[in-house]
Amino acid sequence: MSTHDELRAELSTLATEEVDPRYAGLDTLTTTDQVALMAAQGVEAAQAVAARQAELTAAVDGIVARRARGGRLIYIGAGTAGRMGVLDASEIPPTYGTDPQEVLGLIAGGDQALRNAVENAEDDADAGAAALDAIGVGADDAVVGVSASGRTPYVVGALGRAQAAGAFTISLACNVHAEISAGVDVAIEVEVGPEVVAGSTRLKAGTAQKLVLNTLSTLAMVQDGKVLGNLMVDVRSTNEKLRVRAERIVMSASGCDPVTASAALTAADGSAKVAILIASTGTDVASARAALDAAHGRPRAALGALRAVSSAQAGGAPGGAEDA
């Protein structure tokens, strides 16, 4: 059997490559019915992700542990899967104030492949391994290999290299018993089934991949103190909308008025985290920054420490709680 024939036989076993007879009349439906069908497909993708909560939990915990050691979160994939990883990684710095090197997205074929198909890039397992070598993958890193089919050679090669380096490895596939799941620390196999347009894995599979990657990166940031309650307190105020958002975040977290929030943000050089401590406790900028440093950047712990100091000072002062 030729390599071509072997690949045809392999793909015929994958649910994401199946031609589903339920959608055989897609091109004959009214626009209303086509839209309803697409919406239902999105729901199916979300349900498939929800069914993998145990694996998602293990993946988040592993990522958080490696980041606590100074490691990176690295996504690697080809085609749509690779683009999903690059998209998720690129949105972390402005949302959570991270260094761009903390969360990375690598795609087969390089940046050119973000907009254009790069011929045969996904078929090169050695290139996947080399991409991780180029960024010095190590034991402190967490590597997520993304492939709808679960058999993309570029991703197989990358995960093999990540495992050899001692990295925490996660596979994300949209078929069960995926090749990329072999030997990884956590295998996330989201069974989305056949696509409404057969084989077009930018649809349900792409939606599922985005939901999973959103979950991994968002919860890693939450557990790293980048969120207070459900407020993005490390947002970078790089435009007028985000400056207003930062002001609203300070108001919501501290209960202060717009004037106080604006003044606190100015004093804090635009840092919503520092401004919240100032507005909430009346402390100065230096003390707020010191409290955050002592709390490893976690605003809830820093708030607690500042309030404890304030309470102790009030209690020890003449006419304070001890004299009441």
C-alpha positions as CSV (number, residue, x, y, z in Angstrom):
1,M,0.0,0.0,0.0
2,S,1.4,3.4,-1.0
3,T,1.8,6.3,1.5
4,H,-1.2,8.0,-0.2
5,D,-3.3,5.0,0.3
6,E,-2.3,4.6,3.9
7,L,-3.2,8.2,4.6
8,R,-6.6,7.8,2.9
9,A,-7.3,4.7,5.1
10,E,-6.2,6.6,8.2
11,L,-8.4,9.6,7.5
12,S,-11.4,7.4,6.8
13,T,-11.3,6.4,10.5
14,L,-11.5,10.0,11.8
15,A,-14.8,11.4,12.8
16,T,-13.8,14.9,11.8
17,E,-13.3,13.6,8.2
18,E,-16.6,11.9,7.9
19,V,-19.3,12.9,5.5
20,D,-22.5,13.2,7.7
21,P,-25.6,12.3,5.7
22,R,-27.7,14.5,8.0
23,Y,-26.2,17.5,6.2
24,A,-26.3,16.2,2.7
25,G,-29.0,18.8,1.8
26,L,-27.1,21.8,3.2
27,D,-27.0,23.6,-0.1
28,T,-30.7,23.3,-0.6
29,L,-31.8,24.7,2.7
30,T,-33.2,28.2,3.2
31,T,-30.8,30.8,4.7
32,T,-32.8,30.7,7.9
33,D,-32.4,26.9,8.2
34,Q,-28.7,27.1,7.3
35,V,-28.1,29.7,10.0
36,A,-30.0,27.6,12.6
37,L,-27.9,24.6,11.7
38,M,-24.7,26.6,12.1
39,A,-25.8,27.9,15.5
40,A,-26.6,24.3,16.6
41,Q,-23.1,23.2,15.5
42,G,-21.6,25.8,17.8
43,V,-23.7,24.5,20.7
44,E,-22.5,21.0,20.0
45,A,-18.9,22.2,20.1
46,A,-19.4,23.8,23.5
47,Q,-21.0,20.7,24.9
48,A,-18.1,18.6,23.7
49,V,-15.7,20.9,25.5
50,A,-17.8,20.8,28.7
51,A,-17.6,17.0,28.7
52,R,-13.8,17.2,29.1
53,Q,-13.8,19.1,32.4
54,A,-11.5,16.6,34.2
55,E,-8.8,16.9,31.6
56,L,-9.1,20.7,31.4
57,T,-8.7,20.9,35.2
58,A,-5.6,18.7,35.1
59,A,-4.2,20.8,32.2
60,V,-4.8,24.1,34.0
61,D,-3.2,22.8,37.2
62,G,-0.1,21.6,35.3
63,I,0.3,24.9,33.4
64,V,0.0,26.9,36.6
65,A,2.6,24.8,38.3
66,R,5.1,25.2,35.5
67,R,4.4,29.0,35.3
68,A,5.1,29.2,39.0
69,R,8.6,27.8,38.2
70,G,9.1,30.6,35.6
71,G,8.1,28.5,32.6
72,R,6.1,29.5,29.6
73,L,2.8,28.3,28.1
74,I,3.5,27.3,24.5
75,Y,0.9,26.4,21.9
76,I,2.0,24.7,18.7
77,G,-0.1,23.6,15.7
78,A,-0.7,23.8,12.0
79,G,-3.4,25.5,9.9
80,T,-6.5,26.5,11.8
81,A,-5.2,24.8,14.9
82,G,-2.0,26.7,14.8
83,R,-3.8,30.0,14.1
84,M,-6.0,29.4,17.2
85,G,-2.9,29.1,19.3
86,V,-1.3,32.2,17.9
87,L,-4.6,34.1,18.4
88,D,-4.9,33.1,22.0
89,A,-1.3,33.8,22.8
90,S,-1.3,37.2,21.2
91,E,-4.3,38.4,23.3
92,I,-2.7,37.6,26.7
93,P,-0.2,40.5,27.0
94,P,-2.8,43.4,26.5
95,T,-5.4,41.6,28.6
96,Y,-3.3,40.5,31.5
97,G,-0.2,42.7,31.3
98,T,2.2,39.8,30.7
99,D,5.5,39.8,28.9
100,P,4.9,38.6,25.2
101,Q,7.3,35.7,25.9
102,E,5.2,34.2,28.7
103,V,2.6,32.7,26.4
104,L,3.7,31.8,22.8
105,G,1.9,30.5,19.8
106,L,3.9,28.6,17.1
107,I,2.5,27.7,13.7
108,A,3.8,25.3,11.0
109,G,5.2,27.5,8.2
110,G,5.9,30.5,10.5
111,D,4.1,33.8,10.5
112,Q,3.4,33.6,6.8
113,A,1.1,30.7,7.5
114,L,-1.2,33.0,9.6
115,R,-2.6,34.4,6.4
116,N,-1.6,32.0,3.7
117,A,-1.4,28.2,3.4
118,V,2.2,27.0,3.4
119,E,2.5,23.9,1.3
120,N,3.4,20.7,3.2
121,A,4.3,22.6,6.4
122,E,2.1,20.4,8.6
123,D,3.7,17.2,7.3
124,D,7.2,17.9,8.7
125,A,7.6,16.3,12.1
126,D,11.2,17.5,12.3
127,A,10.1,21.1,11.8
128,G,7.8,20.8,14.8
129,A,10.7,19.6,17.0
130,A,13.0,22.3,15.5
131,A,10.5,25.0,16.3
132,L,10.6,24.1,20.0
133,D,14.4,23.8,19.9
134,A,14.5,27.3,18.5
135,I,12.9,28.8,21.6
136,G,14.8,26.6,24.0
137,V,11.9,24.5,25.3
138,G,12.7,23.1,28.8
139,A,11.4,21.3,31.8
140,D,9.7,24.5,33.2
141,D,7.5,24.9,30.2
142,A,4.0,23.7,29.4
143,V,3.5,22.8,25.7
144,V,0.0,22.3,24.2
145,G,0.0,20.6,20.8
146,V,-3.2,21.4,18.9
147,S,-4.5,19.2,16.0
148,A,-8.1,18.6,15.0
149,S,-7.3,15.3,13.4
150,G,-4.9,14.4,16.2
151,R,-2.3,13.0,13.8
152,T,-0.6,16.1,12.3
153,P,3.1,15.2,11.9
154,Y,4.3,18.7,12.8
155,V,2.5,18.5,16.2
156,V,3.6,14.9,16.8
157,G,7.2,15.9,16.3
158,A,6.8,19.0,18.6
159,L,5.2,17.0,21.4
160,G,7.9,14.4,21.2
161,R,10.6,17.0,21.6
162,A,8.7,18.6,24.5
163,Q,8.4,15.3,26.3
164,A,12.1,14.7,25.8
165,A,12.9,18.1,27.3
166,G,10.8,17.3,30.4
167,A,8.1,19.9,29.6
168,F,4.5,19.4,30.8
169,T,2.7,18.3,27.7
170,I,-0.9,18.6,26.7
171,S,-2.6,17.3,23.5
172,L,-5.7,18.9,22.1
173,A,-7.4,16.8,19.4
174,C,-11.0,16.5,18.1
175,N,-10.8,12.8,17.6
176,V,-10.4,10.0,20.2
177,H,-7.3,7.8,20.5
178,A,-5.4,10.5,18.7
179,E,-1.7,10.0,17.8
180,I,-0.7,13.2,19.5
181,S,-2.1,11.9,22.8
182,A,0.5,9.3,23.1
183,G,2.8,9.9,26.1
184,V,1.5,13.3,27.0
185,D,0.7,14.4,30.6
186,V,-2.9,15.4,29.7
187,A,-4.8,14.3,26.6
188,I,-7.8,16.6,25.8
189,E,-9.8,14.8,23.2
190,V,-12.9,16.9,22.3
191,E,-15.3,14.7,20.2
192,V,-17.1,17.2,18.0
193,G,-18.0,14.7,15.3
194,P,-18.4,15.4,11.6
195,E,-18.5,19.0,10.3
196,V,-21.5,20.4,8.6
197,V,-19.2,21.0,5.6
198,A,-17.3,17.6,5.6
199,G,-13.7,17.9,6.7
200,S,-13.8,21.7,7.3
201,T,-12.3,21.6,10.7
202,R,-12.2,25.4,11.0
203,L,-15.9,25.0,12.0
204,K,-16.9,22.8,15.1
205,A,-13.3,21.7,15.7
206,G,-12.0,25.3,15.5
207,T,-14.7,26.5,17.9
208,A,-13.9,23.7,20.3
209,Q,-10.2,24.5,20.1
210,K,-10.7,28.2,20.8
211,L,-12.9,27.3,23.8
212,V,-10.3,25.0,25.2
213,L,-7.4,27.5,24.7
214,N,-9.4,30.3,26.2
215,T,-10.0,28.1,29.3
216,L,-6.4,27.2,29.7
217,S,-4.9,30.6,29.3
218,T,-7.6,32.5,31.2
219,L,-7.6,30.3,34.2
220,A,-3.8,30.3,34.3
221,M,-3.9,34.1,34.4
222,V,-6.7,34.1,37.1
223,Q,-4.6,31.8,39.3
224,D,-1.6,34.0,38.8
225,G,-3.3,37.0,40.3
226,K,-4.1,38.8,37.1
227,V,-7.8,38.9,38.0
228,L,-9.5,40.3,41.1
229,G,-13.0,38.8,41.4
230,N,-13.8,38.8,37.7
231,L,-12.0,42.1,36.9
232,M,-8.9,42.2,34.6
233,V,-6.8,44.2,36.9
234,D,-3.6,43.9,34.8
235,V,-5.2,45.3,31.6
236,R,-2.9,47.5,29.6
237,S,-4.5,50.9,29.0
238,T,-3.2,51.3,25.4
239,N,-6.2,53.2,24.0
240,E,-9.1,55.4,25.2
241,K,-11.5,52.5,25.5
242,L,-9.1,50.6,27.7
243,R,-8.3,53.7,29.8
244,V,-12.0,54.1,30.5
245,R,-12.2,50.4,31.2
246,A,-9.4,50.6,33.7
247,E,-11.2,53.5,35.5
248,R,-14.4,51.5,35.7
249,I,-12.4,48.5,37.0
250,V,-10.9,50.6,39.8
251,M,-14.4,52.0,40.6
252,S,-15.9,48.5,40.7
253,A,-13.2,47.0,42.8
254,S,-12.9,49.8,45.4
255,G,-16.3,51.4,45.3
256,C,-14.8,54.9,44.7
257,D,-16.1,57.6,42.4
258,P,-14.7,58.5,38.9
259,V,-12.6,61.4,40.1
260,T,-10.9,59.2,42.8
261,A,-10.4,56.4,40.3
262,S,-8.8,58.7,37.7
263,A,-6.5,60.3,40.3
264,A,-5.5,56.8,41.6
265,L,-4.7,55.6,38.1
266,T,-2.6,58.7,37.4
267,A,-0.7,58.2,40.6
268,A,-0.2,54.5,39.7
269,D,1.0,55.2,36.2
270,G,-2.0,53.5,34.7
271,S,-1.8,50.3,36.8
272,A,-5.3,49.3,37.7
273,K,-3.9,46.9,40.4
274,V,-2.0,49.6,42.2
275,A,-4.8,52.1,41.8
276,I,-7.3,49.7,43.4
277,L,-5.1,49.4,46.5
278,I,-4.7,53.2,46.7
279,A,-8.4,53.8,46.2
280,S,-9.5,51.0,48.6
281,T,-7.1,51.7,51.5
282,G,-5.9,55.2,51.1
283,T,-2.3,54.0,51.0
284,D,0.4,55.7,48.9
285,V,1.9,54.4,45.7
286,A,5.1,53.0,47.2
287,S,3.2,51.1,49.9
288,A,0.8,49.7,47.3
289,R,3.6,48.5,45.1
290,A,5.4,47.0,48.1
291,A,2.3,45.2,49.2
292,L,1.8,43.7,45.7
293,D,5.4,42.6,45.5
294,A,5.1,40.9,48.9
295,A,1.9,39.2,47.7
296,H,3.6,38.0,44.4
297,G,1.3,40.3,42.4
298,R,-1.9,39.0,43.9
299,P,-4.2,42.0,44.6
300,R,-6.6,40.2,47.0
301,A,-3.7,39.2,49.3
302,A,-2.2,42.7,49.0
303,L,-5.5,44.3,50.0
304,G,-5.8,42.0,53.0
305,A,-2.2,42.8,54.1
306,L,-2.8,46.6,53.8
307,R,-6.1,46.5,55.6
308,A,-4.5,44.4,58.4
309,V,-1.8,47.0,58.8
310,S,-4.4,49.8,58.8
311,S,-6.5,48.0,61.4
312,A,-3.5,47.4,63.7
313,Q,-2.5,51.0,63.5
314,A,-6.0,52.2,64.3
315,G,-6.3,49.7,67.1
316,G,-3.1,50.9,68.7
317,A,-3.7,54.6,68.5
318,P,-5.1,56.7,71.3
319,G,-8.9,56.6,71.2
320,G,-8.7,53.5,69.0
321,A,-10.4,50.2,69.3
322,E,-8.3,49.2,72.4
323,D,-9.5,52.3,74.3
324,A,-13.1,52.0,73.4
